[in-house]
Amino acid sequence: MKVGIIGCGAIAHIITNFAVDGKLGVDLEFFFDRDIERAENLALQVDGTVVIEVKDMLDKVDLVIEAASPQAVKDVVPEVLQKGKDVLIMSIGALMDFELKNKLENIAAENGAKIYAPSGAIVGLDGIKAASIGKIKEASLITRKPPRSLGISADGETILYEGKASKAVKEFPTNINVAAALSIACGKDVDVKIIADPNVNRNVHEVHVIGDSGEFKTITKNVRCSINPKTSVLAAYSAIKLLNSLNENLIVGT
Ligand SMILES: NC(=O)c1ccc[n+]([C@@H]2O[C@H](COP(=O)([O-])OP(=O)(O)OC[C@H]3O[C@@H](n4cnc5c(N)ncnc54)[C@H](O)[C@@H]3O)[C@@H](O)[C@H]2O)c1
């Protein structure tokens, strides 16, 4: 399976490293970034090709990885799906715009393409998706990050946001991915609290779900990417595992 990537930052670096080691399960061949130097640096590692526009890779790939920004999901993903190519979306926060989500799902259905959104920076989405078959009564997320990961400085614990996931999208577009993944998996607008905490050195996500199948609590303490401390290594690994699983005959977990 031939793959191209849009956005050559922290997540793309980790994915490319796995490609170099032959552990991606797909052939990563095309690279696009609005900063062409970034695309060139990654392409060099796998003898890949840099494209000047996304459309230049579309006839040659089976799947495109979006690892750029919510805006890129809006601007570029529709044309990828229109070509009947599958897409793996990392900026899942973009899908909290339900008009955009419906539009992408419709284009995918009309053109026989699939949209994959890996579990990203949290654990437990498999169980929560299973629970959503029944009734989910409550779902909440507390995200705690070192202030630097949130692009601010703070001496003490500071609550930056408390409210529904759908409203956090505008204020924290690059920190909303976990809340979005949870909300979409639950089919519910999750209650979110975002805290800048100088006492933690990891990005920590506490999820609490109560449904008719039971109660779940998960805590994920993520190692941050060295290139971009806002991003957790686990998010990149979840994309790599998903790519690996495209060739597997046994799929474990929902
Ligand atoms: N699903 C999750 O749990 C999860 C976790 C972490 C990050 N993310 C999201 O994944 C995306 C990538 O994360 P990252 O840490 O690699 O980011 P990054 O900032 O390190 O890299 C993003 C790269 O994309 C490029 N880019 C941005 N917008 C673009 C556009 N419209 N067209 C072309 N190139 C563009 C930038 O130049 C940069 O090189 C972000 O949107 C981030 O919010 C999701």
Ligand as a Chemical Component Dictionary entry (heavy atoms), coordinates in Angstrom:
data_LIG
# 
_chem_comp.id                   LIG 
_chem_comp.type                 NON-POLYMER 
_chem_comp.pdbx_formal_charge   0 
_chem_comp.three_letter_code    LIG 
# 
loop_
_chem_comp_atom.comp_id 
_chem_comp_atom.atom_id 
_chem_comp_atom.alt_atom_id 
_chem_comp_atom.type_symbol 
_chem_comp_atom.charge 
_chem_comp_atom.model_Cartn_x 
_chem_comp_atom.model_Cartn_y 
_chem_comp_atom.model_Cartn_z 
_chem_comp_atom.pdbx_ordinal 
LIG N1  N1  N 0  -5.299 12.665 17.604 1  
LIG C1  C1  C 0  -4.479 13.024 18.595 2  
LIG O1  O1  O 0  -4.569 12.559 19.739 3  
LIG C2  C2  C 0  -3.413 14.022 18.308 4  
LIG C3  C3  C 0  -2.309 14.113 19.176 5  
LIG C4  C4  C 0  -1.330 15.035 18.861 6  
LIG C5  C5  C 0  -1.440 15.873 17.770 7  
LIG N2  N2  N 1  -2.536 15.777 16.975 8  
LIG C6  C6  C 0  -2.737 16.679 15.836 9  
LIG O2  O2  O 0  -1.973 16.218 14.740 10 
LIG C7  C7  C 0  -1.539 17.330 13.953 11 
LIG C8  C8  C 0  -0.019 17.236 13.760 12 
LIG O3  O3  O 0  0.626  17.242 15.013 13 
LIG P1  P1  P 0  2.206  17.488 15.109 14 
LIG O4  O4  O 0  2.563  17.427 16.552 15 
LIG O5  O5  O -1 2.919  16.640 14.149 16 
LIG O6  O6  O 0  2.272  19.020 14.638 17 
LIG P2  P2  P 0  3.560  19.865 14.235 18 
LIG O7  O7  O 0  3.185  21.281 14.503 19 
LIG O8  O8  O 0  4.781  19.318 14.853 20 
LIG O9  O9  O 0  3.651  19.629 12.658 21 
LIG C9  C9  C 0  2.640  20.035 11.782 22 
LIG C10 C10 C 0  3.269  20.227 10.404 23 
LIG O10 O10 O 0  2.211  20.436 9.476  24 
LIG C11 C11 C 0  2.519  21.563 8.666  25 
LIG N3  N3  N 0  1.224  22.153 8.292  26 
LIG C12 C12 C 0  0.336  22.746 9.096  27 
LIG N4  N4  N 0  -0.771 23.106 8.398  28 
LIG C13 C13 C 0  -0.546 22.723 7.117  29 
LIG C14 C14 C 0  -1.294 22.820 5.937  30 
LIG N5  N5  N 0  -2.503 23.387 5.919  31 
LIG N6  N6  N 0  -0.769 22.315 4.788  32 
LIG C15 C15 C 0  0.469  21.753 4.809  33 
LIG N7  N7  N 0  1.228  21.633 5.891  34 
LIG C16 C16 C 0  0.735  22.114 7.050  35 
LIG C17 C17 C 0  3.401  22.466 9.503  36 
LIG O11 O11 O 0  4.235  23.259 8.687  37 
LIG C18 C18 C 0  4.199  21.423 10.317 38 
LIG O12 O12 O 0  5.381  21.048 9.661  39 
LIG C19 C19 C 0  -1.977 18.590 14.703 40 
LIG O13 O13 O 0  -3.162 19.114 14.155 41 
LIG C20 C20 C 0  -2.226 18.087 16.108 42 
LIG O14 O14 O 0  -3.202 18.856 16.790 43 
LIG C21 C21 C 0  -3.498 14.862 17.220 44 
# 
loop_
_chem_comp_bond.comp_id 
_chem_comp_bond.atom_id_1 
_chem_comp_bond.atom_id_2 
_chem_comp_bond.value_order 
_chem_comp_bond.pdbx_ordinal 
LIG N1  C1  SING 1  
LIG C1  O1  DOUB 2  
LIG C1  C2  SING 3  
LIG C2  C3  SING 4  
LIG C2  C21 DOUB 5  
LIG C3  C4  DOUB 6  
LIG C4  C5  SING 7  
LIG C5  N2  DOUB 8  
LIG N2  C6  SING 9  
LIG N2  C21 SING 10 
LIG C6  O2  SING 11 
LIG C6  C20 SING 12 
LIG O2  C7  SING 13 
LIG C7  C8  SING 14 
LIG C7  C19 SING 15 
LIG C8  O3  SING 16 
LIG O3  P1  SING 17 
LIG P1  O4  DOUB 18 
LIG P1  O5  SING 19 
LIG P1  O6  SING 20 
LIG O6  P2  SING 21 
LIG P2  O7  DOUB 22 
LIG P2  O8  SING 23 
LIG P2  O9  SING 24 
LIG O9  C9  SING 25 
LIG C9  C10 SING 26 
LIG C10 O10 SING 27 
LIG C10 C18 SING 28 
LIG O10 C11 SING 29 
LIG C11 N3  SING 30 
LIG C11 C17 SING 31 
LIG N3  C12 SING 32 
LIG N3  C16 SING 33 
LIG C12 N4  DOUB 34 
LIG N4  C13 SING 35 
LIG C13 C14 SING 36 
LIG C13 C16 DOUB 37 
LIG C14 N5  SING 38 
LIG C14 N6  DOUB 39 
LIG N6  C15 SING 40 
LIG C15 N7  DOUB 41 
LIG N7  C16 SING 42 
LIG C17 O11 SING 43 
LIG C17 C18 SING 44 
LIG C18 O12 SING 45 
LIG C19 O13 SING 46 
LIG C19 C20 SING 47 
LIG C20 O14 SING 48 
# 
